[in-house]
């Protein structure tokens, strides 16, 4: 496993981390298997774990808290997220900051997350949604400063809305934000335009989420794929998105180098970008952990393949089924 700096936080994090959303938000999740996968990640060198209170109302926080306690001799970094008070994803300029992240709400959830993790101080606390129209709200600054002054958190970050990587640039320049979490993969290359250069300039860590486009870049979906109604992917891979996604995935398969699987190409595309600090695939199964973490040893993709993958950029706009 290779390690990278998470921006100015100084944290040395594994370039492939472990996302916990699928352990509480997708069908088929089972605690024993989740714990086995998390423990295996630690054993294979992963030291960065991303969770959120919204993933099972604190359940994922408790799961990684249990793993961290069992591995107290190792430095594991855990990032979690405060849910929006109005419980609406994604953020919108139509919502008032006071209705989404008021001070009392943020402090209360920071305390709840801290207890669920079983730590004195949270390594990285993020707002689970963001809209840049809120940047100048005085309570935003005072709340983040209070979180740090009270030593409830070590560092602070933002998780940006799907397909809106530029909707956070203003907040990055406040000096309050230590890291940013954004969707970045072969399809979603837009963060390279403005966000990554800003993060490079300001030394802000980049957490690349959704490396496999919610699973499509695993290469196993078909036009007949269906998910249970209570699984978030049932909407994401509905009739508006599944057919065009399958079409694009099939085109990617046509340019795969001999002996390389599609997931390997997807991960190595992300890791070829030095602006990325870590990427956080969701991994519920031990076999996925072994497979995904091994890609760190493969190194960047050849320059000619990276250039070819630029042609597969897919610029999308927020949709109701992709919240």
Order of alpha helices (4+ residues) and beta strands (2+ residues): beta-beta-beta-alpha-alpha-beta-alpha-beta-alpha-alpha-beta-alpha-beta-alpha-beta-alpha-beta-alpha-alpha-alpha-beta-alpha-alpha
